[in-house]
Amino acid sequence: MDEQATDLSEYLSQHHEELNAYLSGLFGSANFANEITQDLLFYLWNSPVKLCVGNPMAQLLSMANRLGQYRKRQRISTGLYIPQRQPRTPSVLNY
């Protein structure tokens, strides 16, 4: 195998906080983001994916986004609740 190859499960283990932050912002739920990150890590441990060329974070973001969109559609179709984004607190400068 190429020396430059990146094991995505190791990369995710090192950068899971950044991925969680991205997914939390994308889906509006830290718990949902954590669930997606853990499921993706489990998948990568059981089905190793090597990235030889390119940006490993971009590939992880793409995989996590697709998994999150799939889970979101699954929950909507089964009627399970998906948390909505919380409204931002009003700025004190607007008063």
C-alpha positions in Angstrom: 0.0 0.0 0.0 1.2 3.5 -0.7 3.0 5.2 2.3 0.8 8.3 1.8 -2.4 6.4 2.2 -4.7 7.6 5.0 -6.8 5.2 7.1 -10.1 7.1 7.4 -11.0 5.4 10.7 -7.8 6.7 12.3 -8.3 10.1 10.8 -11.8 10.3 12.1 -10.6 9.1 15.6 -8.3 12.1 15.6 -10.7 14.7 14.2 -14.1 13.6 15.6 -14.7 16.8 17.5 -14.4 18.9 14.3 -16.8 16.5 12.5 -19.2 16.7 15.4 -19.1 20.5 15.3 -19.8 20.5 11.5 -22.7 18.0 11.8 -24.2 19.8 14.9 -24.4 23.0 12.8 -25.7 21.2 9.8 -28.5 19.2 11.5 -29.1 21.4 14.6 -28.5 18.7 17.2 -25.4 17.7 19.0 -26.9 14.3 19.9 -27.8 13.5 16.3 -24.3 14.7 15.2 -22.6 12.4 17.8 -24.8 9.5 16.6 -23.7 10.0 13.0 -20.1 10.3 14.0 -20.2 7.1 16.0 -22.0 5.2 13.3 -19.5 6.4 10.7 -16.6 5.4 12.9 -18.1 1.9 13.4 -18.6 1.5 9.7 -15.0 2.6 9.0 -13.6 0.1 11.6 -15.6 -2.7 10.0 -15.1 -1.7 6.4 -11.7 0.0 6.2 -11.5 2.7 3.6 -8.1 4.0 2.5 -7.7 7.4 0.9 -4.5 7.6 -1.2 -4.9 11.0 -2.8 -6.9 14.0 -1.8 -8.3 15.5 1.3 -9.4 13.0 4.0 -11.5 15.6 5.8 -13.5 16.3 2.7 -14.2 12.6 2.2 -15.3 12.3 5.9 -17.6 15.3 5.6 -19.2 13.9 2.5 -19.7 10.5 4.0 -21.1 11.9 7.2 -23.4 14.3 5.4 -24.8 11.5 3.2 -25.3 9.3 6.3 -27.0 12.1 8.2 -29.3 12.9 5.3 -30.2 9.3 5.1 -30.9 9.0 8.8 -32.9 12.2 8.7 -35.1 10.9 5.9 -35.5 7.6 7.8 -36.7 9.4 10.9 -39.1 11.6 9.0 -40.6 8.6 7.2 -41.1 6.7 10.5 -42.5 9.7 12.3 -39.7 10.0 14.8 -38.9 13.4 16.1 -35.9 15.3 14.7 -34.9 18.3 16.7 -35.3 21.6 14.9 -32.6 24.2 15.0 -32.9 26.4 18.1 -33.7 30.1 17.4 -30.8 32.3 18.1 -31.1 34.4 21.2 -31.9 38.0 20.4 -29.0 40.4 20.5 -28.9 43.1 23.2 -27.9 45.6 20.5 -31.4 45.3 18.9 -33.1 46.8 21.9 
